[in-house]
Amino acid sequence: MPHQGEILQEAIKNSGISITRIVEELGITRPTIYRKFKEDNLDYAFVKRVGEIIGHDFSNDFTSLQQAVLPFATSTVTNTNNVTVTPRSNVLQTADSDPVKQLMALQTKYIALLEAYNELLMKVYGPK
């Protein structure tokens, strides 16, 4: 049975929309989306956003969408340079006693933080 990353990859492939366009709209890099294709569980907000881009509803594809990364707030803040920034919120998750799962959760959160930082840099400085 394919995991969520494989299901996401197949839906993108079937949509005919290029990976380049998807990563540009998401504000992430190609290596990041390829890492997502290898993950067993994906963040619901990420899957929903990809679904909006490719015009696909993943609710029938996944039996459970477990939140594995930091949830993102939807409100926005405009700083003094008139740049809109999406603040992030950290919701406490239940502690898992398995060290491997804890490490994977921290790795996923770290990658999400790097992606949020990249998004902020793109908003402040724009594309090169």
N, CA, C and O atoms as a MOPAC input file, in Angstrom:
PM7 MOZYME 1SCF
protein

 N      0.85400 1    -1.18100 1     0.00000 1
 C      0.00000 1     0.00000 1     0.00000 1
 C      0.89600 1     1.23900 1     0.00000 1
 O      1.81400 1     1.33000 1     0.81500 1
 N      0.65000 1     2.17900 1    -0.88700 1
 C      1.50000 1     3.37900 1    -0.96000 1
 C      1.26900 1     4.29200 1     0.24500 1
 O      0.15500 1     4.40000 1     0.75700 1
 N      2.35000 1     4.94600 1     0.68600 1
 C      2.20500 1     5.90400 1     1.77700 1
 C      1.80100 1     7.26200 1     1.21300 1
 O      1.71300 1     7.43200 1    -0.00300 1
 N      1.55900 1     8.22100 1     2.09000 1
 C      1.00300 1     9.51000 1     1.69500 1
 C      1.89700 1    10.25700 1     0.71300 1
 O      1.39400 1    10.89600 1    -0.21100 1
 N      3.20400 1    10.18900 1     0.89700 1
 C      4.11500 1    10.85800 1    -0.03100 1
 C      4.00600 1    10.30600 1    -1.44000 1
 O      4.03600 1    11.05600 1    -2.41600 1
 N      3.87800 1     8.98400 1    -1.54000 1
 C      3.72700 1     8.34300 1    -2.85300 1
 C      2.39200 1     8.72700 1    -3.49500 1
 O      2.31900 1     8.94300 1    -4.70500 1
 N      1.34200 1     8.80900 1    -2.68200 1
 C      0.02000 1     9.20000 1    -3.19600 1
 C      0.08400 1    10.63200 1    -3.72000 1
 O     -0.45900 1    10.93900 1    -4.78200 1
 N      0.75000 1    11.50500 1    -2.96700 1
 C      0.91000 1    12.89400 1    -3.39100 1
 C      1.68600 1    12.96600 1    -4.70500 1
 O      1.29700 1    13.69600 1    -5.61700 1
 N      2.77000 1    12.21800 1    -4.80300 1
 C      3.59300 1    12.21700 1    -6.01400 1
 C      2.79300 1    11.73800 1    -7.22000 1
 O      2.88600 1    12.32500 1    -8.29800 1
 N      2.02100 1    10.69500 1    -7.05000 1
 C      1.22500 1    10.14700 1    -8.14900 1
 C      0.15500 1    11.13500 1    -8.59500 1
 O     -0.09200 1    11.27800 1    -9.79200 1
 N     -0.49100 1    11.82800 1    -7.63600 1
 C     -1.51700 1    12.80600 1    -7.98500 1
 C     -0.91300 1    13.97700 1    -8.76000 1
 O     -1.52000 1    14.48300 1    -9.70400 1
 N      0.27800 1    14.40100 1    -8.35800 1
 C      0.95400 1    15.49300 1    -9.07400 1
 C      1.30200 1    15.03400 1   -10.48600 1
 O      1.10800 1    15.77300 1   -11.45200 1
 N      1.81300 1    13.81800 1   -10.59900 1
 C      2.17800 1    13.27200 1   -11.91700 1
 C      0.95000 1    13.20500 1   -12.82700 1
 O      1.01900 1    13.57400 1   -13.99900 1
 N     -0.17000 1    12.73500 1   -12.28200 1
 C     -1.39700 1    12.59800 1   -13.07000 1
 C     -2.03000 1    13.94200 1   -13.42800 1
 O     -2.79700 1    14.03200 1   -14.38600 1
 N     -1.71400 1    14.97600 1   -12.66700 1
 C     -2.30400 1    16.29100 1   -12.93200 1
 C     -1.72500 1    16.94900 1   -14.17300 1
 O     -2.37900 1    17.77700 1   -14.80700 1
 N     -0.49900 1    16.58200 1   -14.51900 1
 C      0.14800 1    17.19200 1   -15.66900 1
 C      0.77700 1    18.53700 1   -15.36300 1
 O      1.34000 1    19.17000 1   -16.25600 1
 N      0.69300 1    18.98500 1   -14.12200 1
 C      1.29700 1    20.25700 1   -13.72200 1
 C      2.73500 1    19.98300 1   -13.30700 1
 O      3.01700 1    19.02300 1   -12.59100 1
 N      3.63300 1    20.83200 1   -13.76400 1
 C      5.05700 1    20.59900 1   -13.51700 1
 C      5.42500 1    20.80200 1   -12.05300 1
 O      4.82300 1    21.60500 1   -11.34100 1
 N      6.43200 1    20.04600 1   -11.63200 1
 C      6.97600 1    20.18600 1   -10.28100 1
 C      7.48300 1    21.61800 1   -10.09000 1
 O      7.32500 1    22.19600 1    -9.01400 1
 N      8.08400 1    22.18200 1   -11.12000 1
 C      8.61600 1    23.53900 1   -11.03300 1
 C      7.51800 1    24.53000 1   -10.65200 1
 O      7.71000 1    25.36900 1    -9.77200 1
 N      6.38100 1    24.43000 1   -11.30800 1
 C      5.27000 1    25.34300 1   -11.00500 1
 C      4.76800 1    25.13300 1    -9.58100 1
 O      4.46800 1    26.09900 1    -8.87800 1
 N      4.67800 1    23.89200 1    -9.16000 1
 C      4.17200 1    23.59000 1    -7.81800 1
 C      5.09900 1    24.13700 1    -6.75000 1
 O      4.64000 1    24.77200 1    -5.80100 1
 N      6.41500 1    23.89800 1    -6.88900 1
 C      7.34600 1    24.39100 1    -5.86600 1
 C      7.39200 1    25.91800 1    -5.84300 1
 O      7.56600 1    26.51800 1    -4.78200 1
 N      7.23800 1    26.54400 1    -6.99900 1
 C      7.21400 1    28.00500 1    -7.03800 1
 C      5.98900 1    28.54400 1    -6.30300 1
 O      6.09500 1    29.51100 1    -5.54900 1
 N      4.83600 1    27.92800 1    -6.51800 1
 C      3.62000 1    28.38600 1    -5.85300 1
 C      3.64500 1    28.09800 1    -4.35500 1
 O      3.07200 1    28.84300 1    -3.56100 1
 N      4.31700 1    27.00600 1    -3.97700 1
 C      4.42300 1    26.67500 1    -2.55800 1
 C      5.52400 1    27.46700 1    -1.86500 1
 O      5.51500 1    27.60300 1    -0.64200 1
 N      6.47100 1    27.98900 1    -2.64000 1
 C      7.59700 1    28.71300 1    -2.05600 1
 C      8.61900 1    27.79700 1    -1.41200 1
 O      9.28000 1    28.17000 1    -0.44300 1
 N      8.74500 1    26.58000 1    -1.96300 1
 C      9.72800 1    25.62300 1    -1.45700 1
 C     10.67000 1    25.24300 1    -2.58700 1
 O     10.49300 1    25.68200 1    -3.72400 1
 N     11.66800 1    24.43100 1    -2.27700 1
 C     12.62900 1    24.00200 1    -3.28600 1
 C     12.25600 1    22.62300 1    -3.82300 1
 O     11.46900 1    21.89800 1    -3.21400 1
 N     12.82400 1    22.27700 1    -4.96000 1
 C     12.58600 1    20.95000 1    -5.54000 1
 C     13.02700 1    19.83300 1    -4.58900 1
 O     12.28800 1    18.86500 1    -4.41300 1
 N     14.21800 1    19.93900 1    -3.96700 1
 C     14.60300 1    18.86800 1    -3.03300 1
 C     13.60400 1    18.69100 1    -1.88600 1
 O     13.39900 1    17.57900 1    -1.40000 1
 N     12.99000 1    19.78700 1    -1.46200 1
 C     12.01300 1    19.69000 1    -0.37500 1
 C     10.80100 1    18.87600 1    -0.80100 1
 O     10.34100 1    18.02200 1    -0.04400 1
 N     10.28000 1    19.12000 1    -1.98500 1
 C      9.09200 1    18.36100 1    -2.40700 1
 C      9.45100 1    16.89500 1    -2.65100 1
 O      8.63400 1    16.00800 1    -2.40400 1
 N     10.66600 1    16.63500 1    -3.13300 1
 C     11.07500 1    15.24100 1    -3.31200 1
 C     11.22800 1    14.54300 1    -1.96300 1
 O     10.97500 1    13.34200 1    -1.86400 1
 N     11.64000 1    15.27500 1    -0.91800 1
 C     11.68200 1    14.69100 1     0.43300 1
 C     10.26700 1    14.38100 1     0.90000 1
 O     10.02700 1    13.36000 1     1.54400 1
 N      9.32700 1    15.27100 1     0.57100 1
 C      7.92600 1    15.04100 1     0.96000 1
 C      7.38400 1    13.76200 1     0.31800 1
 O      6.58900 1    13.04700 1     0.92900 1
 N      7.81300 1    13.47500 1    -0.91000 1
 C      7.35800 1    12.27100 1    -1.59600 1
 C      7.79400 1    11.00600 1    -0.86000 1
 O      7.18000 1     9.95300 1    -1.03500 1
 N      8.83000 1    11.08800 1    -0.05000 1
 C      9.35000 1     9.92700 1     0.67100 1
 C      8.74400 1     9.76400 1     2.05800 1
 O      8.97700 1     8.75200 1     2.71900 1
 N      7.96400 1    10.75500 1     2.51000 1
 C      7.40400 1    10.71900 1     3.86400 1
 C      6.14400 1     9.85200 1     3.93100 1
 O      5.31600 1     9.84900 1     3.02000 1
 N      6.03000 1     9.11400 1     5.04400 1
 C      4.84900 1     8.28100 1     5.26500 1
 C      3.62000 1     9.12500 1     5.58000 1
 O      2.53400 1     8.86000 1     5.06400 1
 N      3.78800 1    10.13800 1     6.42200 1
 C      2.69000 1    11.00600 1     6.83500 1
 C      3.03300 1    12.44500 1     6.48700 1
 O      4.14300 1    12.91100 1     6.74300 1
 N      2.07000 1    13.14000 1     5.90300 1
 C      2.27800 1    14.52600 1     5.49100 1
 C      1.36000 1    15.44400 1     6.27600 1
 O      0.29900 1    15.03100 1     6.74500 1
 N      1.78200 1    16.69600 1     6.41400 1
 C      0.99300 1    17.71500 1     7.07600 1
 C     -0.25700 1    18.00500 1     6.24500 1
 O     -0.17600 1    18.16500 1     5.02700 1
 N     -1.40100 1    18.06900 1     6.90500 1
 C     -2.67000 1    18.28500 1     6.20900 1
 C     -2.66300 1    19.59300 1     5.42400 1
 O     -3.13500 1    19.63300 1     4.28800 1
 N     -2.13600 1    20.65800 1     6.01400 1
 C     -2.13200 1    21.96300 1     5.34000 1
 C     -1.30100 1    21.90100 1     4.05900 1
 O     -1.67100 1    22.50000 1     3.05000 1
 N     -0.19000 1    21.18400 1     4.09400 1
 C      0.65500 1    21.05200 1     2.90800 1
 C     -0.08700 1    20.29600 1     1.80800 1
 O     -0.09500 1    20.72100 1     0.65300 1
 N     -0.70600 1    19.18200 1     2.16900 1
 C     -1.44000 1    18.37000 1     1.19500 1
 C     -2.61400 1    19.16600 1     0.61000 1
 O     -2.88200 1    19.10200 1    -0.59000 1
 N     -3.29900 1    19.90600 1     1.46300 1
 C     -4.43400 1    20.70300 1     1.00400 1
 C     -3.97100 1    21.76300 1     0.01500 1
 O     -4.63100 1    21.99100 1    -0.99800 1
 N     -2.85100 1    22.40900 1     0.29400 1
 C     -2.32100 1    23.45600 1    -0.59700 1
 C     -1.92400 1    22.87100 1    -1.94800 1
 O     -2.20900 1    23.46200 1    -2.99000 1
 N     -1.26500 1    21.70800 1    -1.93400 1
 C     -0.90300 1    21.05000 1    -3.19600 1
 C     -2.16700 1    20.69200 1    -3.95500 1
 O     -2.22600 1    20.86000 1    -5.17300 1
 N     -3.17500 1    20.20100 1    -3.25500 1
 C     -4.44500 1    19.86300 1    -3.88300 1
 C     -5.09300 1    21.06100 1    -4.55600 1
 O     -5.67000 1    20.93700 1    -5.63600 1
 N     -4.99700 1    22.23300 1    -3.91000 1
 C     -5.54800 1    23.45000 1    -4.50600 1
 C     -4.79800 1    23.81400 1    -5.78900 1
 O     -5.40400 1    24.26800 1    -6.76000 1
 N     -3.48900 1    23.61400 1    -5.78700 1
 C     -2.67600 1    23.96800 1    -6.95300 1
 C     -2.97600 1    23.05200 1    -8.13100 1
 O     -3.10000 1    23.51000 1    -9.26700 1
 N     -3.09300 1    21.74600 1    -7.85300 1
 C     -3.28400 1    20.79400 1    -8.95100 1
 C     -4.75600 1    20.47300 1    -9.20300 1
 O     -5.07500 1    19.72200 1   -10.12500 1
 N     -5.65300 1    21.03400 1    -8.39600 1
 C     -7.07600 1    20.76900 1    -8.57800 1
 C     -7.46200 1    19.34800 1    -8.22100 1
 O     -8.20100 1    18.69700 1    -8.95900 1
 N     -6.96100 1    18.86000 1    -7.08500 1
 C     -7.22000 1    17.48400 1    -6.67000 1
 C     -7.66500 1    17.47800 1    -5.20700 1
 O     -7.08900 1    18.18300 1    -4.37900 1
 N     -8.68100 1    16.68900 1    -4.89400 1
 C     -9.15900 1    16.54000 1    -3.52200 1
 C     -8.56400 1    15.26300 1    -2.94500 1
 O     -8.88500 1    14.16400 1    -3.39900 1
 N     -7.69500 1    15.40400 1    -1.94200 1
 C     -7.01600 1    14.25300 1    -1.35600 1
 C     -7.82400 1    13.57900 1    -0.25300 1
 O     -7.37200 1    12.58000 1     0.30600 1
 N     -9.00400 1    14.09600 1     0.07800 1
 C     -9.76400 1    13.52100 1     1.18400 1
 C    -10.14800 1    12.06400 1     0.93800 1
 O    -10.30800 1    11.30300 1     1.89300 1
 N    -10.29800 1    11.66800 1    -0.31100 1
 C    -10.62200 1    10.27100 1    -0.61500 1
 C     -9.38000 1     9.39600 1    -0.72100 1
 O     -9.47800 1     8.17000 1    -0.66700 1
 N     -8.20800 1    10.01900 1    -0.87300 1
 C     -6.96700 1     9.25700 1    -1.04500 1
 C     -6.34200 1     8.82700 1     0.27300 1
 O     -5.71500 1     7.77000 1     0.34800 1
 N     -6.50900 1     9.64400 1     1.32100 1
 C     -5.86800 1     9.36400 1     2.60200 1
 C     -6.92000 1     8.93900 1     3.61200 1
 O     -7.97700 1     9.56000 1     3.72800 1
 N     -6.61800 1     7.87500 1     4.33900 1
 C     -7.54000 1     7.44800 1     5.38700 1
 C     -7.37800 1     8.31900 1     6.61700 1
 O     -8.34400 1     8.55100 1     7.34300 1
 N     -6.15700 1     8.81000 1     6.86300 1
 C     -5.94600 1     9.72600 1     7.98300 1
 C     -4.80000 1    10.65700 1     7.63400 1
 O     -3.73500 1    10.22300 1     7.19600 1
 N     -5.03700 1    11.93800 1     7.83600 1
 C     -3.98200 1    12.91900 1     7.62700 1
 C     -3.51700 1    13.37600 1     9.00200 1
 O     -4.16100 1    14.21000 1     9.64000 1
 N     -2.40500 1    12.82900 1     9.44900 1
 C     -1.91000 1    13.16400 1    10.76300 1
 C     -0.96700 1    14.35400 1    10.66600 1
 O     -0.12500 1    14.41700 1     9.77000 1
 N     -1.10900 1    15.27400 1    11.56800 1
 C     -0.24100 1    16.43800 1    11.58800 1
 C      1.12700 1    16.00500 1    12.10700 1
 O      1.26600 1    15.58000 1    13.25400 1
 N      2.13500 1    16.11900 1    11.24100 1
 C      3.47700 1    15.72000 1    11.62600 1
 C      4.42000 1    16.90600 1    11.72400 1
 O      5.57800 1    16.74900 1    12.11200 1
 N      3.93400 1    18.09600 1    11.37600 1
 C      4.78100 1    19.27600 1    11.45200 1
 C      4.03700 1    20.38300 1    12.17200 1
 O      2.86900 1    20.23200 1    12.53100 1
 N      4.71000 1    21.47500 1    12.37500 1
 C      4.08000 1    22.60600 1    13.04200 1
 C      2.87100 1    23.08700 1    12.26200 1
 O      2.97300 1    23.30400 1    11.05500 1
 N      1.73200 1    23.25900 1    12.91200 1
 C      0.58700 1    23.82400 1    12.21300 1
 C      0.83000 1    25.30200 1    11.95800 1
 O      1.49100 1    25.96800 1    12.75500 1
 N      0.30800 1    25.81800 1    10.86600 1
 C      0.52900 1    27.19300 1    10.50000 1
 C     -0.72900 1    28.01500 1    10.74000 1
 O     -1.84100 1    27.56600 1    10.46100 1
 N     -0.54300 1    29.20400 1    11.25300 1
 C     -1.65500 1    30.12800 1    11.43600 1
 C     -2.01200 1    30.73600 1    10.09500 1
 O     -1.16700 1    30.82200 1     9.20400 1
 N     -3.25300 1    31.15700 1     9.94500 1
 C     -3.67100 1    31.71500 1     8.66700 1
 C     -3.72400 1    33.23100 1     8.66600 1
 O     -3.90200 1    33.84200 1     7.61200 1
 N     -3.57100 1    33.85400 1     9.84100 1
 C     -3.60600 1    35.30700 1     9.86900 1
 C     -2.29800 1    35.86900 1     9.32900 1
 O     -1.27200 1    35.18900 1     9.32100 1
 N     -2.34900 1    37.12400 1     8.87500 1
 C     -1.14800 1    37.74200 1     8.33000 1
 C     -0.85600 1    39.04000 1     9.04500 1
 O     -1.75500 1    39.66200 1     9.61200 1
 N      0.39300 1    39.44900 1     9.01900 1
 C      0.85000 1    40.68800 1     9.62900 1
 C      1.63400 1    41.44100 1     8.58000 1
 O      2.41200 1    40.84400 1     7.83600 1
 N      1.43800 1    42.76000 1     8.51100 1
 C      2.20400 1    43.57000 1     7.57700 1
 C      3.20400 1    44.38900 1     8.37800 1
 O      2.82000 1    45.11600 1     9.29500 1
 N      4.48800 1    44.27500 1     8.03800 1
 C      5.51100 1    45.00400 1     8.77600 1
 C      5.65800 1    46.40800 1     8.22000 1
 O      4.88400 1    46.81300 1     7.35200 1
 N      6.63900 1    47.15600 1     8.70400 1
 C      6.81000 1    48.55200 1     8.30100 1
 C      7.18700 1    48.71400 1     6.83700 1
 O      6.99700 1    49.79400 1     6.27600 1
 N      7.71400 1    47.67800 1     6.20200 1
 C      8.08300 1    47.73100 1     4.79200 1
 C      6.94000 1    47.28400 1     3.89100 1
 O      7.14100 1    47.04800 1     2.70000 1
 N      5.73300 1    47.16500 1     4.46100 1
 C      4.54700 1    46.69700 1     3.73500 1
 C      4.73600 1    45.30700 1     3.13700 1
 O      4.23800 1    45.01300 1     2.05000 1
 N      5.45600 1    44.46400 1     3.85600 1
 C      5.63900 1    43.07700 1     3.44400 1
 C      4.74600 1    42.22700 1     4.33300 1
 O      4.83800 1    42.30000 1     5.55800 1
 N      3.88200 1    41.42300 1     3.72600 1
 C      2.97400 1    40.57500 1     4.48500 1
 C      3.70100 1    39.31600 1     4.92900 1
 O      4.33000 1    38.63200 1     4.12200 1
 N      3.60800 1    39.01800 1     6.21600 1
 C      4.27500 1    37.85900 1     6.79400 1
 C      3.22200 1    37.02100 1     7.50000 1
 O      2.38800 1    37.55500 1     8.23100 1
 N      3.25700 1    35.71200 1     7.28700 1
 C      2.33700 1    34.81300 1     7.96100 1
 C      2.96800 1    34.32700 1     9.25100 1
 O      3.96200 1    33.60300 1     9.20400 1
 N      2.41900 1    34.70300 1    10.41800 1
 C      2.99600 1    34.22700 1    11.67400 1
 C      2.73500 1    32.74100 1    11.85500 1
 O      1.73800 1    32.21300 1    11.36500 1
 N      3.62000 1    32.08500 1    12.54700 1
 C      3.49500 1    30.65200 1    12.79800 1
 C      3.07700 1    30.42900 1    14.23900 1
 O      3.48900 1    31.17300 1    15.12900 1
 N      2.26600 1    29.41400 1    14.47300 1
 C      1.86900 1    29.09300 1    15.83800 1
 C      2.32300 1    27.68400 1    16.15000 1
 O      2.30400 1    26.81000 1    15.28400 1
 N      2.72600 1    27.46900 1    17.36800 1
 C      3.20600 1    26.16600 1    17.78500 1
 C      2.17600 1    25.55600 1    18.72400 1
 O      1.95700 1    26.06900 1    19.82200 1
 N      1.55200 1    24.48200 1    18.30800 1
 C      0.58100 1    23.78400 1    19.12800 1
 C      1.27200 1    22.57900 1    19.74700 1
 O      1.93800 1    21.81100 1    19.05300 1
 N      1.11300 1    22.41700 1    21.05800 1
 C      1.75800 1    21.30300 1    21.73300 1
 C      1.18000 1    19.98600 1    21.23900 1
 O     -0.03200 1    19.84300 1    21.08000 1
 N      2.04800 1    19.04700 1    21.00400 1
 C      1.62100 1    17.73100 1    20.55600 1
 C      1.92800 1    16.73200 1    21.65900 1
 O      2.78300 1    16.98400 1    22.50900 1
 N      1.24300 1    15.60900 1    21.65000 1
 C      1.46300 1    14.61000 1    22.68000 1
 C      2.86000 1    14.03800 1    22.55700 1
 O      3.35900 1    13.81300 1    21.45400 1
 N      3.48100 1    13.80800 1    23.69000 1
 C      4.83900 1    13.27600 1    23.70500 1
 C      4.81500 1    11.80400 1    23.32900 1
 O      3.94900 1    11.05100 1    23.77600 1
 N      5.75900 1    11.40800 1    22.51800 1
 C      5.87600 1    10.02600 1    22.08500 1
 C      7.10200 1     9.43900 1    22.76500 1
 O      8.16100 1    10.06600 1    22.78500 1
 N      6.97000 1     8.25500 1    23.31700 1
 C      8.08600 1     7.66600 1    24.04400 1
 C      9.12000 1     7.03300 1    23.12700 1
 O     10.21800 1     6.71900 1    23.58400 1
 N      8.81200 1     6.83500 1    21.85600 1
 C      9.74400 1     6.23500 1    20.91100 1
 C     10.74400 1     7.29800 1    20.43900 1
 O     10.35100 1     8.26900 1    19.79200 1
 N     12.03500 1     7.12100 1    20.75700 1
 C     13.03600 1     8.14000 1    20.38200 1
 C     13.14900 1     8.34100 1    18.86900 1
 O     13.42200 1     9.45300 1    18.41700 1
 N     12.94300 1     7.28900 1    18.08800 1
 C     13.04300 1     7.42300 1    16.63400 1
 C     11.91200 1     8.31800 1    16.12700 1
 O     12.13700 1     9.18100 1    15.27800 1
 N     10.70500 1     8.11500 1    16.64000 1
 C      9.58000 1     8.95400 1    16.23300 1
 C      9.79500 1    10.39800 1    16.67400 1
 O      9.45900 1    11.32900 1    15.94300 1
 N     10.35500 1    10.58500 1    17.87000 1
 C     10.64400 1    11.93200 1    18.34300 1
 C     11.65500 1    12.61500 1    17.43200 1
 O     11.49200 1    13.78500 1    17.08900 1
 N     12.69200 1    11.89600 1    17.04400 1
 C     13.71500 1    12.44800 1    16.16600 1
 C     13.12900 1    12.79900 1    14.79500 1
 O     13.43400 1    13.85300 1    14.23800 1
 N     12.29700 1    11.92100 1    14.26100 1
 C     11.67000 1    12.19000 1    12.96300 1
 C     10.74400 1    13.40600 1    13.04900 1
 O     10.69900 1    14.22100 1    12.12700 1
 N     10.00900 1    13.52600 1    14.15600 1
 C      9.12400 1    14.67900 1    14.32700 1
 C      9.93800 1    15.96700 1    14.41300 1
 O      9.55800 1    16.98400 1    13.83200 1
 N     11.05500 1    15.92600 1    15.13400 1
 C     11.91600 1    17.10800 1    15.22100 1
 C     12.52500 1    17.45100 1    13.86600 1
 O     12.62700 1    18.62400 1    13.51000 1
 N     12.92800 1    16.43700 1    13.11400 1
 C     13.49100 1    16.67700 1    11.78500 1
 C     12.44900 1    17.32900 1    10.88100 1
 O     12.75800 1    18.26800 1    10.14800 1
 N     11.22800 1    16.83600 1    10.93400 1
 C     10.14900 1    17.38900 1    10.11800 1
 C      9.85700 1    18.83800 1    10.52300 1
 O      9.64700 1    19.69500 1     9.66400 1
 N      9.84400 1    19.10300 1    11.81800 1
 C      9.62600 1    20.46600 1    12.29100 1
 C     10.76200 1    21.38700 1    11.85200 1
 O     10.52500 1    22.53200 1    11.47000 1
 N     11.99200 1    20.88700 1    11.90700 1
 C     13.15300 1    21.67400 1    11.49000 1
 C     13.05500 1    22.03400 1    10.00600 1
 O     13.32400 1    23.17100 1     9.61900 1
 N     12.67300 1    21.06900 1     9.19000 1
 C     12.52200 1    21.32600 1     7.75100 1
 C     11.40600 1    22.34300 1     7.52200 1
 O     11.54600 1    23.23000 1     6.68000 1
 N     10.30200 1    22.22500 1     8.25900 1
 C      9.20600 1    23.18600 1     8.12900 1
 C      9.67500 1    24.58500 1     8.52800 1
 O      9.29700 1    25.57300 1     7.90000 1
 N     10.49600 1    24.66300 1     9.57000 1
 C     11.03200 1    25.95500 1     9.99800 1
 C     11.93600 1    26.55100 1     8.92300 1
 O     11.86400 1    27.74900 1     8.64900 1
 N     12.77800 1    25.73300 1     8.31800 1
 C     13.63700 1    26.21600 1     7.23300 1
 C     12.81600 1    26.70000 1     6.04800 1
 O     13.15200 1    27.71100 1     5.43200 1
 N     11.74700 1    25.98700 1     5.72400 1
 C     10.88000 1    26.39300 1     4.62300 1
 C     10.17200 1    27.71100 1     4.94100 1
 O     10.01200 1    28.56300 1     4.06800 1
 N      9.75000 1    27.87200 1     6.20400 1
 C      9.10500 1    29.12800 1     6.60200 1
 C     10.10900 1    30.27700 1     6.51500 1
 O      9.75600 1    31.37900 1     6.09400 1
 N     11.34300 1    30.02600 1     6.90900 1
 C     12.39400 1    31.03900 1     6.81400 1
 C     12.64200 1    31.39700 1     5.34700 1
 O     12.78500 1    32.57200 1     5.00900 1
 N     12.69400 1    30.38900 1     4.48200 1
 C     12.88200 1    30.62600 1     3.05300 1
 C     11.72100 1    31.45900 1     2.49700 1
 O     11.93400 1    32.37300 1     1.69900 1
 N     10.50500 1    31.14100 1     2.91900 1
 C      9.33100 1    31.89600 1     2.47900 1
 C      9.44300 1    33.35400 1     2.91800 1
 O      9.13700 1    34.26400 1     2.14800 1
 N      9.88000 1    33.57000 1     4.14800 1
 C     10.04400 1    34.92900 1     4.65300 1
 C     11.09900 1    35.68400 1     3.85500 1
 O     10.89700 1    36.84700 1     3.50500 1
 N     12.21700 1    35.03400 1     3.56600 1
 C     13.26700 1    35.67600 1     2.76900 1
 C     12.74700 1    36.04300 1     1.38000 1
 O     13.06100 1    37.11300 1     0.85900 1
 N     11.95500 1    35.15800 1     0.78700 1
 C     11.39000 1    35.43700 1    -0.54000 1
 C     10.44500 1    36.63700 1    -0.48700 1
 O     10.41900 1    37.44900 1    -1.41200 1
 N      9.67500 1    36.75000 1     0.58800 1
 C      8.74800 1    37.86500 1     0.71100 1
 C      9.47900 1    39.18100 1     0.95900 1
 O      9.07900 1    40.22700 1     0.44700 1
 N     10.53600 1    39.12500 1     1.73400 1
 C     11.27300 1    40.34500 1     2.06300 1
 C     12.16800 1    40.78700 1     0.92100 1
 O     12.15400 1    41.95800 1     0.54000 1
 N     12.95000 1    39.86000 1     0.36800 1
 C     13.94100 1    40.21400 1    -0.63700 1
 C     13.52000 1    39.89600 1    -2.06200 1
 O     14.12500 1    40.40300 1    -3.00600 1
 N     12.50300 1    39.07500 1    -2.23900 1
 C     12.03100 1    38.69900 1    -3.57900 1
 C     12.95500 1    37.69900 1    -4.24200 1
 O     14.04000 1    37.41700 1    -3.73400 1
 N     12.52800 1    37.16000 1    -5.38100 1
 C     13.37700 1    36.17900 1    -6.08800 1
 C     14.59600 1    36.85600 1    -6.67800 1
 O     14.57600 1    38.04600 1    -6.99300 1
 N     15.65600 1    36.08000 1    -6.82300 1
 C     16.91000 1    36.61500 1    -7.37300 1
 C     16.85100 1    36.71000 1    -8.86500 1
 O     17.81700 1    37.13900 1    -9.49500 1

